[in-house]
Amino acid sequence: MTRETAENKWVRQIVDLQHEDGSWGFFHSLSRPVKETPITTEQALRRLKLLGLTKADEPIKRALVYLEKCLCRKLQIPDRREKLHDWDIFTGLMLSVWIREFDPENKAALRTANQWAEVITTAFATGVYSPEHYVRAYQKQFFLRPKGGRLTDFVSFYPVSLLRGVLPSKIESAMLDYILPHSTGIYYVYESPLNTPPEMFASLKASRYLAALEALSEYSLAPQKLGFAAEWIKAHQNQDGQWDMGGEAKDNIHFPLSDSWRKPEDRKRDCSARIGKLLQRIER
């Protein structure tokens, strides 16, 4: 952790809330936010990653030990079991995603990723998505049919994030072609088709759109598939070479990165830093 990162007030606030076991209490759902547990473990990890922490930093090291224990069922996350979908499979999916966000080669999380890769590879075996093949492959891997919208439709944050780096190129290409025009976007991230950028750049919706692009930008074929988005982003660059998404983009997740947005130059710097990293991945 750099000195600047360690002194960032957002980092300090989150790290100060970390429990002894490495968690922040509830993992995915927070039914009653209180002063002692205002965020979930998932929210804390997302924010810390955006603020620049890596697996080399002590808070993340502790969190990864906790996540792997939960994934291997030595511990259980304290969340209430949800009945609308296959909770154990969904939990393993969530835990594996956040382990791989910081440690892509973690063996336990990679096993989950490879299971899902088998499902998606079968679903796109003909070059286009087959819901029937998806259900059969899911049943073969997990010994039951998918239950609940977050598992019957794989276009959500968790499968999309988990599958980076584990798919054959032809399957990755077919999957991205399916995701980009998906009518409801990527669940948990963005609610509209990704092949049509939002009209307003200085907006919270545009920030969520960038989050969806960020989820796809780490796929090997991102430069080939996301060129249209790169052009849209560059079209909104200011004359001073920066980007400004406006005050509405402040969601306390992706922004702010600076201690404060009271000064417009801090907001522009944050927006430009985020967008610059995204463009590097898209145009690599």
N, C-alpha and C positions, 0 to 999 in steps of 0.2 A: 504494500500500500504506500503510495507516495505521500509525502508530507501534506501536500495540498488536499489529497483525498481524505486523509485521516482527520484533517481540520475542517472538512466540509460539515456544516451544521446538520445536514440531512443524514449523513453517514453516522455522525455521533448520536443523533436521536435514535436511529434504528438499532445500532449496536448496543446502546444502553438498555434496550428493551429485550435483548436476547436472553433466553432462559439458560440455566446451567446445562440442560441436555442438548443444547445447540439449536433448539427450535424457538419459535415466537408464540408458542401455544397452539391454537387451532391451525391446521394446515391450509385448507381450501375454503372453508366457510366460517364466517364469524357472525354468529347469531346475535350476540350482544356485545358490541364494542364497549370496553370500559377503559379507564385511565391506564390500568396495568397491562392490558392486552388490546391496544387499539388497532393492531394489524395482524394479519395471518402470516405464517411462515412463508407461504408463497408470495404474498405481497412484499414482504421484507426482502426476499431473494431477488425478485424482479427489480425492485428499486435499487438494491445494492449493486446489482450487475450494471444497471444503467449508469450508476454513479462511478463505475470503474473498478469495483472490487473483483478479484479473481480467486481461484482456488489456492493461491499462495498466501492469501490473507487469512488471519486467524479466525475471524468470525465465519468465513465461508468454510474453512477446514472443519470447524465444529459442526456446522450445519450439514455438511456432506456426510460426516460420520453418522449423524442422526438419521438422515434420509436413507442411507444404505441399510441401517438397522431396521428401519420401517419397511423398506422394500424386501428385505430378507425375512421379514415377519418376526424379528427378535423384539421389536417394539410395534405398537400400533399408534397411528395418528389419533388424536383425541376427538376428531370430528364425529358428529352423529352420522351413522350409516344411512345413506340415502337409498330409498326403495325404488326410485324411478329408473335405475339402470344397474348394471352389473358392478356393484360397488368395489369388490376386490380387484376386478380387472381395471376399473377406472382409477382406483387408488394407485395400483402398480404403474399405470400409464403416467399419472401426474408425477409421482416420485421419480420415475426414470427420466422424464423430461427435465426436471430441475437438477438432477444429478448431471445429466449430459450437457446442460447449459454451461456448467462450469468444468466438467470433466468428461469430454466426449468418449473417452476410451474406457471408462469405468466398466468392468466386466459384468456386474450385475445389471446395470442399466442397459448395457449393450445387448444382453440376452433379450430383454423386453423389446428393444428396437428391432432386433432380428426377427422376433415373432411377428411384429407388425409389418415388417418388410415382406415376409412371406405372404401375409394376407393381401397386402396391396399389390404385390407382384402377380398374384393369382387374379385379383380383381381387374387388372389391366393387361392380362396376358394376350388378349386379342388386339391390343393397341387402343382400345376404348374401354371406358369403365363399364363393368357388369355388376349390378347390385346382387344378382344371384350368385355369381362367383365369389363376391365379397362375403356374403353370408355363409356360403359353404366353407370358405377358407377360414373365416373367423371361428366357425363351429369346430373345425379340425384343430385349430391352434388352442382354443380355450374351452373346448368340450361343451359348449352351449351356444345358442343363437344370440346375436347381439340384442340387447334390451336397452331402450331409452335412446332419445335423439342424439345424445353426445357420442354414442357408440354405433348406432345404425348409420349415421352420416359421419364419415371420418374427417370431413373438412372442418376441423376445429383446431384451436391452438395446440392441443396436446399431440395428436398424431402428426400434424404438419411439422411441429418442432422436433419431434422424436425421430422422424424418418430421414433427417438430413445426414447424408454421408453413408447410407446403408442400402440405397436402391440401385439396381442396374440403370445405366444411362437411358435406355429406351423406356423403361418404366417411369423413371423420373420425368422424362419429357412428356409422356402421356398424362401423368398425374398433374403436372403443372398446367398443361393445356386444359385439364378438367377444372382445376381450382380457379384459374383466373376469371372465367366468366360465370362462376358459381353464383346463383341468384341471391344467396344470402351471405356472401362473403365468407370470411373465416370466423366461425363461432368463437365468442369470447374476445375477439379482436376488432373486427370491422364488419358492418352489417350489409354492405352492398357489393356488387360485382367489382372485382379488382381491375378488370380491363378498362374501366371507365373512371378516371381520376375525378375527385370531387371538384365542383366548380369554384369553391372558395378555398384559396390556399391558406389564408390567415384564419384558421378555424380549428376547433377541437376535432371536427370530423376529419380534416386533413391530417392531423396528428395521428389519429387512429389508423388512417390509411397508410401512413408511413410505418406504423407498427406492423401492419400486415405485410408490407413490402420487406421490412426487416426480417420477418419470419421466413420469407421465401428467398431472401438475398444470399443466404449461406448455402443454398443448393448449387451444385456445380454448373447447372445450366442457367442460373439467374441472369448472367450477362446476355444470353441469347433470348431469354423470355421476357425480360423486364426493360428492354430498351425504350419502349414507349413511356414508361414511368420515369426513366432518367431524363428524357426530353421534357416531360412535364415539370419535373423538379427544376431543371436548368432554366426553363422559361420564366420561373418565378424568382430567379436570383436578382438581387438589387444591383444598382449601378456600382455600389461600393464592394461588390463581390460577396455579399453576405445574404442570408435569408432571414426573414422575420415572419413568424407564424402568428404574431399578435398575442395579446393577453389572454384570449379565449383558449389558447392551446395549453394553458397551465392546468394540468390535471393531477399534480402531485404524484405522478407515476413517471411519465417520460420527462416532464418539466415541472419545476425548474431544476437545473443542474447547479447553477450558481446559488449562493446563499439567499439571494433576493432578486426580484425582477423590478424593483423600484426604478432602476435606471434602464432605459430602452437598450443601451449598448450591451448590458448583461443578457437581456432576452435575445438579442440578435446573436451574441456569441454562443449562447446555448443552442439556439436553432441551427446555426451554421455548423457547430461541432457535430451535432447529431446527423444532419443531412450530409455533411462531408464524409462521414464514416460509411453511410449507406451508399453513397455514390461510388466510393472506392470499391465496395463489394459488387455492386451491379456492373461496373465498368472494368473490372479487373481483367 
